[in-house]
């Protein structure tokens, strides 16, 4: 399966753009990081390798990736103003966010497809994509809460 870096490189070549060292670093780190980092978190990680890279470069790269469908932005309840960036996966997926530790768990479930199909059938609409997010306590935080 191609990586985000490979997909972006191919797209840049097709558009006549070039893969700068800064873009390469941002893409490689975004490819390797787990979870859904904010631009600021991504910038901090990138700065460990290249302290001269600034937040505006990270944002420009993320916005280009978003416009090309290679990443999507997510806003979780923790702070609706804070965007988290999610490399676009080949299939639609959904999220669970722990309200205690802020861990994000990705999942897919056939019931979501059933709900979408029923909605389309009943409304005559066509759903292009869906995003479902559950909020609660992850297993570890739920166990800690039981202990106290």
N, C-alpha and C positions, 0 to 999 in steps of 0.2 A: 504494500500500500504506500503510495507516495506521501512524503512528508509535506508539511506546510511550506518549508523552505524550497522543496523541489517544485511544488505547484506555483509558488510565487516567482521563482526563477524562470520557469517556462513562460509564464504570463508576461513577465518583464521583457523577455527576448521577443515575444510576439508583438509587443507594443513598441518595440524599439527603445525601451528603457535599459538601464544598466543596474547591475547588482553592486551597490556600493558596500564598502566594509561595514558601515553602520547598519544598513538594511540587513546584511548577512547576519550580523551579530544579533539584532533584534529578532529575526526569524528563527535563528538557531535556538535562542533562549526560549522563545515562545513555544517552539516545538518540544523543548525538553522539560518545561515547567508543568507541574501537575496543578490541577485546579483551574480557577478562572481569575487570573491576575488583573489588577487595575493597571492603568497606564503608569501610575506612580510606582507600583510594586515592580513592574517590568523594567522601568527606568533604573530603579535601585539595583536590580540584578545585572542589567547591562553595564551600569557604571562600575561594577566590580571588575569588569574586563576592559572597559574604555571610559575612564572618568570624564572625557571631553564630550561625550554624547549627552545631549540635553533632552528634556521632557518634550519639547515641541517636535523634535525629530521622531520620538517614539509615537506621539500622537499622529503626526503626518503619516507615518508608516501604517499605524493601525487603521486610520481612516481610509487609506488606499486599499488595504486588505479587506476592510469591510465593504467598500464600494465594489470590489471584485468578487464578493461572496466567499472569501477565504476565512474570514472570522465573523462572528456575530457578537453584538453587545448584549449584555444581560444586566438588568438592574434588579437586585434583590432587596428585600425589605430593610436590610441592615442600614442602608442609606440610598434612597432612590436617586440621589444625585450622582452617586458613584457608579460609573460604568465598569463592568468586568468584561474581559475579552475572552471569548471562547472560540478556539479554532474550529471551523466548520467541519463537522464529521460527515461522512458519506450518507449517513441516515439521521433522521430527526431524533432528537433525544430530549429528555426532560430532566428536571433537577429537584433535589431535596436539599434544603439548607438548614443546618443545625442552628437554632437561635442562640445556643450557648457558645459553642466553639467556632462557629461560622464555617464549618466544613461544608463543602458542596459535593454532593454525590450525584452522578449522572445515572439515569436509568431509562429504560424503554419498557413499555408494557402494551400488550395487545388491546387492553380495554380502552386506551387512548384512541386507537384506530377505530374501535367500535363507536365511541362517542362522536368522533369526527364524521364517520359514515352516517350515523343516525341524524346528526345535525344537517349534513348536506342533503340527505333524503327529505327531511321534514321542512327545510327552509328553501330548498332549490339553490342554495349558495354553493360555491366551490371554495374550500379551504385550501390556501396555498401553503401555509405552514402553521404550526402550532407550538406553543410554549407553555408547559405546565410546570409550576413550581410548588412543591410542598414545603412547609415550614414546621419545625418541631425540634425534638431532641434526638440526636443520633444515639446509637446503641450505647456508646461509651458514656455520654453525658447523662442518658437516662439511668444507667447503672449508678453513676455517681450521685444522682439526685435521690435514688432509692436508699442509698447508704446514709444519707444525711437526715 
